Amino acid sequence: MQHSTSLQRPNLTGFLPPQDQHHILPRFFDSETQRKWPNPQKKNTHRNLLAGLPEILLGPSLPSISQEENGDEDVTIKILYCGVCHSDLHFLKNDWGVTRYPIVPGHEIVGTVIKLGKNVSKFKMGDRVGVGVLVGSCRTCENCQQDSENYCPDMIFTYSSISEDGTMTYGGYSDIVVVNQWFVLRFPDNLPLDAGAPLLCAGITVYSPMKYYGMTEPGKHLGVAGLGGLGHVAVKLGKAFGLKVTVISTSPNKEDEAINKLGADAFLVSTNPVKLKEAVGTMDYIIDTVSAVHPLLPLLALLKLNGKLITVGLPDKPLELPISSLVIGRKLVGGSNFGGIKETQEMLDFCAEHNITTDIELIKMDYINTAMKRLSKADVKYRFVIDVANSLSQ
């Protein structure tokens, strides 16, 4: 039974096999990668946009990577849009040391159902659907039984992961994806597909900790550290929950956008010691979305007694945690990754009910290398989304 993404795509883009490409990208392929190169001759080949180092390779003549037909429990999805997450950039560069090459990024996938396995009961042809960060888990462990598949020891990521049958999983920078029905999400009719796609990662990444740690009580004060792809969604969710929201940022020029466009109640420049001192002990919760190395002590000082600092960013170096500030204020520091399938569906329905979408810049496939360079400089408000369908129709 197939529980993983099996990307299938025709001939738009891809990698040349290592033996043909090795001299062009010597940093990309090594002997281990060559031994694991998937067979490009498997059936049902469709178009793909494959990513590598130093750039994503584009070209109609490059062989495609494909997988077998979908199984009895699988849903075949025509991809219409795919968000570009900062994690995609980290994986491309192997910043976390876990990337498996070749890689097709993309875990903010939305589209329509075009084929169903004979045992699929959750969806019908033409349904609007989404696929987020995971496409498989054991479904039997304690975490899975508690609808926390995102903490399953055998979780299968949407890309750069190994599926149950031993093949690589490939993500949404493609035109088609095949996923087990239990890891496909129903996309609400009133939620726009393009601006809704990043909710499948950015949205659930902030929604899940807000729910789990009880950061949803109306009237309470929420600080949002960092105003990027995650932070701008946290602001919108916080307001929808009825919270007072203050954006905490190192960039004074983001104040107008935070308050007048995103709806934050206040803006705090974290490099201004006078303003920081005035805000000490005023916040009930802080959700820290910053992925760069940064001090935690100033954020902890902003919390009231029993305050909660929850981090969802992934700095590449350890952060210093001053224990004394936790003890004195009975404060809590916690973490969270994305959410399970049930909670992600709940988040999508909540966003549809409250008209919450992400702020995006829509791009075509051939802009992806430029988008990655801009993303590395935080030059986007606040999420790139690939217009897959229109890219392929040209």
Secondary structure, 3 states (H helix, E strand, C coil): CCCCCCCCECCCECCCCHHHHCCCCCCCCCHHHHHCCCCCCCCCCECECCECCCCCCECCCCCCCCCCCCCCCEEEEEEEEEEECHHHHHHHHCCCCCCCCCECCCCCEEEEEEEECCCCCCCCCCCEEEECCEEECCCCCHHHHCCCHHHCCCCEECCCCECCCCCECCCCCECEEEEEHHHCEECCCCCCHHHHHHHHCHHHHHHHHHHHCCCCCCCCEEEEECCCHHHHHHHHHHHHCCCEEEEEECCHHHHHHHHHHCCCCEEEECCCHHHHHHCCCCEEEEEECCCCCCCCHHHHHCEEEEEEEEECCCCCCCCCCCHHHHHHHCCEEEECCCCCHHHHHHHHHHHHHCCCCCCEEEECHHHHHHHHHHHHCCCCCCEEEEEHHHHHHC
